Amino acid sequence: MLPIDVAAHGSRWRRRHPLEKALLGLGLTVTAVCLPPWPGGPLVAAATLAVLLGPAGVAGRQLWRAFRIPLGFCFTGALPLLVAVGGPTGFVSLAPEGPRHAAELLLRTSAASLGVLLFAFTTPVSDVLPRLVRAGVPAPVVDVALVMYRIGFLLLDSMTQVRRAQAARLGHAGRAAVWRSLAGLAATSFVRAFDRAARLQDGLAGRGYDGALRVLVPETALSWRFLAASGALLAVLITLTLTLKGLYL
């Protein structure tokens, strides 16, 4: 399993209803996107970090390891806003409002990413997918997602084993060996993907699969206190952002 999935299964909020955590995490994400980037972005990011490191109990090192990847995409998406292509100043030139637009985009996207990570660090995928059927999502779509989720981890485990075996046989000793090992890894993973899929299909057929995967979903009652606190936090962030925005204007 990926580290973020391990953290989600061991989270303090694992037994909470996914809807509660979706309201909080995705609500913070929508708030970060919709509010003015300054001061909305820093306020939403600070509140999300406080929840992640405090009540949710996420370790700071785990959070940084997961956050640095989307943060890199945030920087990559903001960099093109610094330049303008064409125009009287030349083929490529610095955009007049580029730094401001890039900073605004970076504030929005980084704060929104933290909101998504709050939901991911506290809610395993296996708790969310079975409940989607009750929410109106077609059962075949949920079944495909469950199967792909399972196969994804199996393939990652197979690739790790192959890479470990290649390293033990000096498969990474030189540049040519690395390229040969990568080619072998790709070919082996491709073959194993079909083999895993066929074995999974045979296993489902042997268990009387009739087009629907039925799994037990633990009954969890909604905590209205948690929902009220989440709504209050979002309301405070919106009010504080709009108030400070008016003062700056």
Beta strands, then each sheet from edge to edge (+ up, - down):
strand 1: 83-85
strand 2: 92-94
sheet 1: 1+ 2-
end
